[in-house]
Each structure stands twice: as C-alpha cells, then as structure tokens.
Amino acid sequence: MNLVDILTIECVKVPLESKDKRGVIEELVDLLASAGQVASPQTLRDAVWSREQTRTTGIGHGLAIPHGKCSGLKDLAMAIGKPAGPLDFEALDSQPVRL
C-alpha cells in the first residue's frame, strides 16, 4: 500500500478552520465526503469519535491520527489537515497538535 494511492489533493486542507478536536474530526470527514469517498459522513464521524473516546489519537510530537472503522467505506480513505495554530488533542505527551 502506498499513501499516494490513497490520499487525494481534495482531501488535504491547510489551514483547517476548526479550533477543537471535534471540529477537526468533522472537518476532515467533510473533506472525505466532498471527495466522494464516504457514503455516510455521519456514520464515519460516529466511528472516529467513538475510537477517540476509547483512547486519544494524539500520538505525540505534534501529531494526531484520528481514525475509525466504518462499514460505509468500500476502500481505505484518508484526509490530512493542519490547524491554523497548535491544537489541544489530549495527546499522549500533552503537547499540542500541529498536524
């Protein structure tokens, strides 16, 4: 698997408009929906948020990788965003997220 085969330019946004974790997740899901990669955006939002409630996806060093499993996806989908400023994502190292 090559990330270049999964990630499309329509699913990259710099800067993100959202200023909090939930908003970022919603904004990234909206990118996937706008690119036609998600049939049910709300189902994916719920899956990602449910995963986030289990354990933070803020892995440290300024990076968060919110993700979830969703039956509404036929293929792996990916969106990337960079917030306008550092964002609290409850990261494991307590550092704000930058990507």
Residue frames relative to the residue before (quaternion, step in Angstrom):
aa qw qx qy qz dx dy dz
M 1.0000 0.0000 0.0000 0.0000 0.00 0.00 0.00
N 0.1287 -0.7781 0.6138 0.0359 3.54 -0.97 0.97
L 0.4993 -0.6819 0.4412 0.3016 3.61 -0.74 1.01
V 0.5906 0.5802 -0.3648 0.4261 3.59 1.10 -0.63
D 0.6568 0.5042 -0.3074 0.4690 3.59 1.14 -0.58
I 0.6999 0.4593 -0.2565 0.4831 3.59 1.22 -0.42
L 0.7542 0.3975 -0.1978 0.4837 3.57 0.84 -1.01
T 0.1152 -0.7802 0.6124 0.0545 3.57 -0.87 1.00
I 0.6494 -0.5421 0.3692 0.3848 3.56 -1.19 0.55
E 0.6082 0.5682 -0.3493 0.4303 3.61 1.11 -0.61
C 0.7193 0.4275 -0.2318 0.4962 3.56 1.22 -0.46
V 0.5821 0.5062 -0.3917 0.5015 3.56 1.19 0.61
K 0.0472 0.8080 -0.5849 0.0540 3.59 -0.82 0.97
V 0.0913 0.7589 -0.6337 0.1191 3.52 -0.80 1.17
P 0.5544 -0.3751 -0.7307 0.1344 1.55 -1.13 2.20
L 0.5306 -0.5601 0.5156 0.3728 3.52 -1.32 0.29
E 0.4532 -0.6909 0.4950 0.2688 3.57 -1.11 0.65
S 0.6097 0.6021 -0.3406 0.3869 3.58 1.12 -0.69
K 0.2762 -0.7769 0.5535 0.1175 3.52 -1.18 0.74
D 0.7542 0.2859 -0.1988 0.5567 3.60 1.28 0.11
K 0.7314 -0.4631 0.2963 0.4035 3.53 -1.32 0.39
R 0.6875 0.4792 -0.2991 0.4564 3.59 0.75 -1.00
G 0.6545 0.5223 -0.3095 0.4507 3.57 0.96 -0.87
V 0.6318 0.5263 -0.3270 0.4657 3.58 1.01 -0.79
I 0.6488 0.5093 -0.3196 0.4663 3.58 0.90 -0.89
E 0.6649 0.4957 -0.3072 0.4667 3.59 0.88 -0.88
E 0.6596 0.5157 -0.3089 0.4512 3.58 0.95 -0.87
L 0.6639 0.4921 -0.3072 0.4719 3.60 0.96 -0.80
V 0.6317 0.5066 -0.3313 0.4843 3.60 1.01 -0.75
D 0.6303 0.5323 -0.3349 0.4552 3.60 0.99 -0.76
L 0.6075 0.5401 -0.3526 0.4636 3.61 1.06 -0.70
L 0.6633 0.5001 -0.3005 0.4687 3.57 0.92 -0.91
A 0.6547 0.5110 -0.3095 0.4630 3.58 0.97 -0.85
S 0.6588 0.5114 -0.3066 0.4587 3.60 0.93 -0.87
A 0.6861 0.4627 -0.2709 0.4918 3.58 1.13 -0.65
G 0.5104 -0.6806 0.3976 0.3439 3.59 1.29 0.06
Q 0.4946 0.6817 -0.4163 0.3427 3.59 1.19 0.39
V 0.7432 0.3150 -0.1811 0.5618 3.58 1.29 -0.21
A 0.3393 -0.7530 0.5303 0.1912 3.56 -0.74 1.06
S 0.7981 0.1358 -0.0470 0.5852 3.57 1.03 -0.81
P 0.2589 -0.8052 0.5132 0.1460 3.61 0.02 1.26
Q 0.6561 0.5211 -0.3314 0.4337 3.60 0.93 -0.79
T 0.6206 0.5332 -0.3410 0.4630 3.58 1.04 -0.73
L 0.6659 0.4829 -0.3011 0.4824 3.58 0.97 -0.82
R 0.6088 0.5433 -0.3519 0.4585 3.62 0.97 -0.80
D 0.6695 0.5053 -0.2933 0.4588 3.55 0.88 -0.99
A 0.6600 0.5091 -0.3095 0.4576 3.60 0.96 -0.85
V 0.6718 0.4823 -0.3003 0.4753 3.58 0.91 -0.89
W 0.6757 0.4863 -0.3064 0.4615 3.59 0.89 -0.88
S 0.6146 0.5392 -0.3450 0.4609 3.60 1.04 -0.74
R 0.6459 0.5023 -0.3109 0.4836 3.59 0.97 -0.84
E 0.6492 0.5299 -0.3124 0.4473 3.57 0.97 -0.86
Q 0.6499 0.5150 -0.3113 0.4642 3.59 1.08 -0.69
T 0.6076 0.5553 -0.3456 0.4505 3.58 1.17 -0.56
R 0.7448 -0.2054 0.1752 0.6102 3.56 0.95 -0.96
T 0.5628 -0.6315 0.4157 0.3342 3.54 -0.96 0.87
T 0.3075 -0.7298 0.5791 0.1936 3.55 -1.17 0.64
G 0.4300 0.6314 -0.4936 0.4157 3.55 1.27 0.40
I 0.1537 -0.8647 0.4745 0.0592 3.57 0.03 1.31
G 0.6375 -0.5356 0.3269 0.4472 3.58 1.24 -0.19
H 0.7902 0.3086 -0.2494 0.4671 3.53 -1.37 0.23
G 0.7002 -0.4981 0.2628 0.4388 3.59 1.07 0.77
L 0.6476 0.5282 -0.3019 0.4589 3.59 1.26 0.17
A 0.0275 -0.7554 0.6545 0.0183 3.55 -1.10 0.83
I 0.1034 -0.7852 0.6090 0.0425 3.55 -1.05 0.78
P 0.0707 -0.8132 0.5773 0.0234 3.61 0.33 1.21
H 0.1199 0.7935 -0.5821 0.1311 3.56 -0.89 0.95
G 0.0285 0.7913 -0.6108 0.0062 3.53 -1.31 0.26
K 0.4325 -0.6588 0.5431 0.2896 3.55 -1.30 0.32
C 0.0116 0.8130 -0.5765 0.0810 3.52 -0.89 0.99
S 0.4218 -0.7195 0.4922 0.2491 3.58 -0.80 0.98
G 0.6093 0.5873 -0.3452 0.4058 3.61 1.21 -0.33
L 0.6375 0.5004 -0.3352 0.4805 3.59 1.25 0.01
K 0.2979 -0.7568 0.5504 0.1884 3.57 -0.88 0.90
D 0.7821 0.1460 -0.0725 0.6015 3.59 1.20 -0.58
L 0.6389 -0.4820 0.4191 0.4287 3.54 -1.31 0.20
A 0.0620 -0.7917 0.6077 0.0068 3.58 -0.94 0.91
M 0.0570 -0.8058 0.5894 -0.0046 3.56 -1.10 0.72
A 0.0260 -0.7520 0.6584 0.0163 3.51 -1.16 0.79
I 0.1360 -0.7786 0.6093 0.0638 3.56 -1.10 0.74
G 0.0421 0.7942 -0.6050 0.0370 3.53 -1.03 0.84
K 0.2131 -0.7443 0.6186 0.1336 3.52 -1.22 0.57
P 0.3783 -0.7322 0.5116 0.2430 3.60 -0.62 1.05
A 0.6236 -0.5549 0.4021 0.3762 3.56 -1.21 0.53
G 0.7904 0.0374 -0.0064 0.6114 3.57 1.14 -0.64
P 0.7146 -0.4139 0.3125 0.4694 3.59 -1.25 0.10
L 0.1518 -0.8102 0.5660 0.0117 3.55 -0.96 0.95
D 0.4077 -0.6912 0.5375 0.2592 3.58 -0.94 0.88
F 0.0142 0.8028 -0.5936 0.0543 3.56 -0.64 1.15
E 0.4691 -0.6854 0.4225 0.3628 3.55 1.32 0.35
A 0.1236 0.8453 -0.5071 0.1144 3.56 1.03 0.86
L 0.6473 -0.5502 0.3781 0.3679 3.54 -1.20 0.60
D 0.7401 0.3662 -0.2227 0.5183 3.60 1.08 -0.66
S 0.4788 -0.7093 0.3889 0.3411 3.59 1.36 0.23
Q 0.5055 0.6334 -0.4315 0.3962 3.60 1.23 0.29
P 0.5395 -0.6252 0.4428 0.3491 3.60 -1.06 0.64
V 0.4810 -0.6653 0.5037 0.2689 3.53 -1.24 0.60
R 0.1600 -0.7837 0.5960 0.0703 3.54 -1.08 0.83
L 0.7780 0.1275 -0.0912 0.6084 3.60 1.29 -0.22
